[in-house]
Amino acid sequence: MLKKIPFLAIVFLVTPLCSARSADASAPTSPTTVSAYFENDTIFGTDRDYTNGIRFSYASAQVPFASPALTEKVHALIDRIPLVGEGTDDRLFALSFGQNIYTPQDTLNEAYTPDERPYAGLSYLGFALMKRSAWRLSSWEIGLGLVGKYSMAEDTQRLIHEWQGWDQPKGWKHQLKNEPVVQLFYNRKWLLASGENRHGLGVDLIPRVEWGIGNAFTYTGCGAELRFGWHLPKDFGNGHIRPVTETHLPVDTEDPRLKPPLQRMGIHAFVGASGSLVLRNLLLDGNTFADSPSVARDPWAGDFSWGLGLIVHRFKIIYARIHRTREYKAQKDPQSYGAINISYTW
């Protein structure tokens, strides 16, 4: 099954190209965006802590593979959910799935290392209901997942190391035990933009507030992203793998991806920062209902990111570097990792 992952990823990204052939001449009235996220720390020469992440997502006003009647029912449900915006805002649906892998610093040590974070994997599905205006995006997401051997994180890391010719990790027998994960996340973003000048240059600021509650993560936090460049995308930012991160769906037809074919180009730089108060992190605190490895968590966490974004035709391509503060008391050094995000809109 794992050997099919690259094939499935290609299908996930390429399928929309076929359905978009008739839409190239003009901008769609209700666009859809699919995205693929890939994160890894090897760019900084490390293989520890949060060491690998993948995520695939779909975001649209339409529920995938559903009848118009079912989509209308979902829209009616969104209208009844509190804290999602005014009744005239766009009603959106997002589906995501992914896997994160976490390891101690010394993956060649077979012994249990109590001062380093436990081996752990998290595989999950996310279902988000959103409302959006031209300047505000409000999102609720339900996350369902698995931690432990059933997450198949060990299999994924072993496969990646086999492909790269790296030594195999030796301590997965000490990973967290199997546990189902149930989460509820909320996120609100604002798009504060200056108008582009006659050369297409512009800048925008995207602040946000967020919180999550569940047996895996309980936290509250805030952050912001500043973007500047030529033909900025008209969306709610770039982001990296985190809950309710489906922000690439264009707000309006001024987005370069929805303009006539010869105008679908843009480039921008961005910087972002966030901070949060963490009350629960299963991946550090250990299993909820069973004895397991754990470390003393630092209640305050933050990250700083920077990178470049490129619009080519209907693709948005992001490369970022993320620098994260220490997450637990005995962590020797903060962590840094690289991220690539490719999204396609039709």
C-alpha positions as CSV (number, residue, x, y, z in Angstrom):
1,M,0.0,0.0,0.0
2,L,2.7,2.5,0.9
3,K,4.4,2.0,-2.4
4,K,1.3,3.4,-4.0
5,I,1.6,6.8,-2.2
6,P,3.5,8.6,-4.9
7,F,1.1,7.4,-7.5
8,L,-1.9,8.5,-5.5
9,A,-0.4,11.9,-4.9
10,I,0.1,12.4,-8.6
11,V,-3.5,11.3,-9.3
12,F,-4.7,13.7,-6.6
13,L,-3.0,16.7,-8.3
14,V,-3.4,15.8,-11.9
15,T,-7.1,14.8,-12.0
16,P,-8.3,18.4,-11.8
17,L,-6.3,19.2,-15.0
18,C,-8.7,17.0,-17.0
19,S,-11.8,18.5,-15.5
20,A,-10.5,22.1,-16.0
21,R,-10.0,21.9,-19.8
22,S,-13.3,23.7,-20.5
23,A,-12.7,26.3,-17.8
24,D,-9.5,27.7,-19.1
25,A,-11.1,30.3,-21.3
26,S,-12.7,32.1,-18.4
27,A,-12.6,32.1,-14.6
28,P,-14.9,29.7,-12.8
29,T,-17.7,31.2,-10.8
30,S,-17.1,28.7,-8.0
31,P,-13.5,27.6,-8.0
32,T,-12.1,24.5,-6.4
33,T,-8.6,24.0,-5.1
34,V,-6.6,20.9,-4.3
35,S,-3.3,21.1,-2.4
36,A,-0.4,18.9,-1.5
37,Y,1.9,19.7,1.4
38,F,5.4,18.1,2.0
39,E,7.5,18.9,5.1
40,N,10.8,17.5,6.2
41,D,13.8,18.5,8.4
42,T,16.6,16.9,6.3
43,I,17.2,20.3,4.6
44,F,18.7,21.4,7.9
45,G,20.7,18.1,8.2
46,T,18.5,16.7,11.0
47,D,16.2,13.7,11.5
48,R,14.5,14.4,14.8
49,D,11.4,15.8,16.6
50,Y,8.9,16.7,13.9
51,T,10.8,15.0,11.0
52,N,8.2,14.5,8.2
53,G,4.7,15.5,7.3
54,I,2.4,15.1,4.3
55,R,-1.1,16.5,3.8
56,F,-3.5,16.5,0.9
57,S,-6.6,18.7,0.8
58,Y,-9.7,19.7,-1.2
59,A,-11.5,23.0,-0.7
60,S,-14.6,24.2,-2.6
61,A,-18.2,25.4,-2.3
62,Q,-19.1,21.9,-3.5
63,V,-19.0,18.8,-1.5
64,P,-17.0,16.3,-3.6
65,F,-18.9,13.4,-5.2
66,A,-22.1,14.7,-3.7
67,S,-25.4,15.7,-5.3
68,P,-26.4,19.4,-5.4
69,A,-29.1,18.6,-2.9
70,L,-26.5,17.3,-0.4
71,T,-24.3,20.3,-1.0
72,E,-27.2,22.6,-0.2
73,K,-27.8,20.7,3.1
74,V,-24.2,21.2,4.0
75,H,-24.5,24.9,3.3
76,A,-27.6,25.1,5.5
77,L,-25.6,23.4,8.3
78,I,-22.8,25.9,7.9
79,D,-25.4,28.7,8.3
80,R,-26.5,27.3,11.7
81,I,-22.9,27.0,13.1
82,P,-21.9,29.9,15.4
83,L,-18.9,32.1,14.8
84,V,-18.6,31.5,11.1
85,G,-19.6,34.9,9.7
86,E,-22.6,36.6,8.1
87,G,-25.3,34.9,6.2
88,T,-24.3,36.4,2.8
89,D,-20.7,35.0,3.0
90,D,-19.5,32.2,0.8
91,R,-20.1,28.8,2.3
92,L,-17.1,26.4,1.8
93,F,-16.3,22.7,2.5
94,A,-12.8,21.3,2.9
95,L,-11.5,17.7,3.2
96,S,-8.0,16.8,4.2
97,F,-5.9,13.8,5.1
98,G,-2.3,13.4,6.1
99,Q,0.4,11.9,8.4
100,N,3.0,13.4,10.7
101,I,6.1,11.6,12.0
102,Y,8.0,12.4,15.3
103,T,11.2,10.8,16.6
104,P,13.9,11.4,19.2
105,Q,17.2,12.9,18.1
106,D,19.1,9.6,18.0
107,T,17.2,7.3,15.8
108,L,20.0,4.7,15.7
109,N,19.7,4.0,19.5
110,E,17.6,1.0,20.3
111,A,17.2,1.9,23.9
112,Y,14.4,4.1,25.3
113,T,15.7,7.7,25.9
114,P,13.4,9.3,28.5
115,D,14.8,12.8,28.0
116,E,13.9,12.9,24.3
117,R,10.5,13.0,22.7
118,P,8.8,9.7,22.0
119,Y,8.5,8.0,18.7
120,A,5.1,8.8,17.4
121,G,3.0,9.0,14.3
122,L,-0.3,10.7,13.7
123,S,-2.5,9.9,10.7
124,Y,-5.7,11.8,10.3
125,L,-8.8,13.0,8.3
126,G,-10.1,16.5,8.6
127,F,-13.6,17.8,7.7
128,A,-13.9,21.6,7.7
129,L,-16.9,23.9,7.3
130,M,-16.1,27.5,6.5
131,K,-17.6,30.9,5.7
132,R,-15.7,33.5,3.8
133,S,-16.1,37.1,2.7
134,A,-13.6,39.2,0.8
135,W,-11.7,40.0,4.0
136,R,-12.6,37.3,6.6
137,L,-12.4,33.5,6.7
138,S,-13.9,31.5,9.6
139,S,-13.4,27.8,9.9
140,W,-14.5,24.9,12.1
141,E,-12.8,21.5,11.6
142,I,-13.4,18.1,13.0
143,G,-10.2,15.9,13.1
144,L,-10.3,12.1,13.3
145,G,-7.1,10.1,13.5
146,L,-4.9,7.5,15.0
147,V,-1.7,7.6,17.0
148,G,0.5,4.6,17.5
149,K,1.5,1.6,15.3
150,Y,-1.9,1.8,13.5
151,S,-0.9,5.2,12.2
152,M,1.7,3.4,10.0
153,A,4.2,6.2,10.6
154,E,6.9,3.6,11.3
155,D,6.3,2.0,7.9
156,T,6.4,5.3,6.2
157,Q,9.7,6.3,7.8
158,R,11.3,3.0,7.0
159,L,10.2,3.2,3.4
160,I,11.6,6.8,3.1
161,H,14.9,5.7,4.6
162,E,15.0,2.7,2.2
163,W,14.4,4.9,-0.8
164,Q,17.2,7.3,0.3
165,G,19.7,4.7,1.3
166,W,19.7,5.9,4.9
167,D,20.2,3.8,8.1
168,Q,16.9,2.5,9.4
169,P,15.6,3.9,12.7
170,K,15.9,1.4,15.5
171,G,13.7,2.6,18.3
172,W,10.1,2.4,17.0
173,K,9.3,-0.4,19.5
174,H,9.1,2.5,22.1
175,Q,6.5,4.5,20.1
176,L,3.3,5.7,21.7
177,K,0.5,3.1,22.0
178,N,-2.5,3.0,19.7
179,E,-5.1,5.6,20.5
180,P,-7.9,7.1,18.4
181,V,-7.9,10.9,18.1
182,V,-10.9,13.2,18.1
183,Q,-10.4,17.0,17.7
184,L,-12.3,20.2,17.2
185,F,-10.5,23.2,15.8
186,Y,-11.6,26.8,15.2
187,N,-9.7,29.4,13.1
188,R,-10.5,33.0,12.0
189,K,-8.4,35.0,9.6
190,W,-8.6,38.5,8.2
191,L,-7.2,39.6,4.9
192,L,-5.9,43.2,5.2
193,A,-4.6,44.2,1.8
194,S,-3.3,47.4,0.1
195,G,-4.4,47.8,-3.6
196,E,-1.8,46.8,-6.2
197,N,-0.2,49.7,-8.0
198,R,-0.2,50.0,-11.8
199,H,2.8,47.7,-12.0
200,G,1.0,44.9,-10.1
201,L,3.0,45.3,-6.9
202,G,1.1,44.9,-3.6
203,V,1.3,43.9,0.0
204,D,-1.1,42.3,2.4
205,L,-1.3,41.2,6.1
206,I,-3.2,38.1,7.3
207,P,-3.7,38.0,11.1
208,R,-5.4,35.0,12.7
209,V,-6.7,33.6,16.0
210,E,-7.2,29.9,16.6
211,W,-7.9,27.2,19.2
212,G,-8.3,23.5,19.4
213,I,-9.7,21.0,21.9
214,G,-9.4,17.2,22.0
215,N,-7.4,14.3,23.4
216,A,-4.5,15.0,21.0
217,F,-4.2,18.8,21.1
218,T,-5.7,21.5,23.3
219,Y,-4.3,25.0,22.8
220,T,-5.1,28.6,21.9
221,G,-3.0,30.9,19.8
222,C,-2.6,33.7,17.3
223,G,-0.4,34.6,14.4
224,A,0.0,36.7,11.3
225,E,1.5,36.5,7.8
226,L,2.9,39.4,5.7
227,R,3.1,39.0,1.9
228,F,4.6,41.3,-0.7
229,G,5.2,40.9,-4.3
230,W,3.9,41.0,-7.9
231,H,0.3,39.8,-8.6
232,L,-0.4,38.6,-5.1
233,P,-2.8,35.7,-4.8
234,K,-6.2,36.8,-3.6
235,D,-6.5,34.2,-0.8
236,F,-5.9,33.8,2.9
237,G,-2.2,33.0,2.9
238,N,0.3,30.2,2.4
239,G,0.6,28.4,5.7
240,H,2.1,25.0,6.5
241,I,0.7,21.8,7.8
242,R,-1.6,22.6,10.7
243,P,-5.3,22.3,11.4
244,V,-7.8,24.3,9.2
245,T,-5.0,25.4,6.8
246,E,-7.1,25.3,3.6
247,T,-6.4,28.9,2.7
248,H,-5.5,28.7,-1.0
249,L,-9.0,29.0,-2.5
250,P,-9.2,32.3,-4.4
251,V,-11.5,35.0,-3.0
252,D,-12.4,36.5,-6.3
253,T,-11.5,36.7,-10.0
254,E,-8.8,39.2,-9.4
255,D,-6.6,36.3,-8.3
256,P,-3.9,35.7,-10.9
257,R,-5.0,32.0,-11.2
258,L,-8.4,33.1,-12.4
259,K,-7.3,35.7,-14.9
260,P,-7.0,35.1,-18.7
261,P,-4.3,32.5,-19.5
262,L,-1.5,34.9,-20.5
263,Q,-1.9,36.8,-17.2
264,R,-1.6,33.9,-14.8
265,M,1.8,34.7,-13.3
266,G,2.9,36.1,-10.0
267,I,5.6,36.0,-7.4
268,H,5.8,37.1,-3.8
269,A,7.8,36.7,-0.6
270,F,6.3,36.2,2.8
271,V,7.1,36.1,6.5
272,G,5.0,34.7,9.3
273,A,5.0,34.2,13.0
274,S,2.7,32.6,15.5
275,G,2.5,31.7,19.2
276,S,0.3,29.5,21.3
277,L,-0.4,28.3,24.8
278,V,-0.5,24.5,24.8
279,L,-2.5,22.7,27.4
280,R,-2.3,19.2,25.9
281,N,-0.1,17.6,23.3
282,L,-0.5,13.8,23.2
283,L,2.7,13.5,21.2
284,L,4.7,14.9,24.1
285,D,2.4,14.1,27.1
286,G,1.9,10.5,26.2
287,N,-1.2,8.4,25.8
288,T,-4.4,9.5,27.4
289,F,-5.6,6.0,28.6
290,A,-2.4,4.0,28.9
291,D,1.1,4.3,30.3
292,S,3.5,5.3,27.6
293,P,6.7,7.3,27.0
294,S,6.4,11.1,27.6
295,V,8.4,14.2,28.2
296,A,7.8,17.4,30.2
297,R,6.0,19.8,27.8
298,D,6.8,23.5,27.5
299,P,3.4,25.2,27.7
300,W,4.4,28.0,25.3
301,A,5.3,27.4,21.7
302,G,5.9,29.5,18.7
303,D,7.3,29.5,15.1
304,F,8.7,31.8,12.6
305,S,8.4,31.2,8.8
306,W,9.6,32.8,5.6
307,G,9.6,31.8,2.0
308,L,8.7,32.4,-1.6
309,G,5.5,31.9,-3.6
310,L,5.0,31.5,-7.3
311,I,1.8,31.5,-9.4
312,V,2.1,29.7,-12.7
313,H,-1.1,29.2,-14.7
314,R,-3.5,27.7,-12.2
315,F,-0.7,26.4,-9.9
316,K,0.4,28.1,-6.7
317,I,3.8,26.8,-5.5
318,I,5.2,27.7,-2.1
319,Y,8.6,27.0,-0.6
320,A,9.1,27.9,3.1
321,R,11.4,27.4,6.0
322,I,9.9,27.1,9.4
323,H,11.8,27.7,12.7
324,R,10.0,26.4,15.8
325,T,10.8,27.0,19.5
326,R,11.6,24.3,21.9
327,E,8.4,22.2,22.7
328,Y,9.6,20.3,25.7
329,K,11.9,21.0,28.7
330,A,14.7,18.7,27.8
331,Q,14.8,19.6,24.1
332,K,18.4,20.6,23.4
333,D,17.8,22.9,20.4
334,P,14.9,24.5,18.6
335,Q,13.8,22.9,15.4
336,S,13.8,24.0,11.8
337,Y,12.4,22.3,8.7
338,G,11.5,22.9,5.1
339,A,8.1,22.9,3.5
340,I,6.8,22.7,-0.1
341,N,3.2,23.3,-1.0
342,I,1.7,22.8,-4.4
343,S,-2.0,23.7,-5.1
344,Y,-4.1,23.8,-8.2
345,T,-7.3,25.8,-8.8
346,W,-9.9,25.2,-11.4
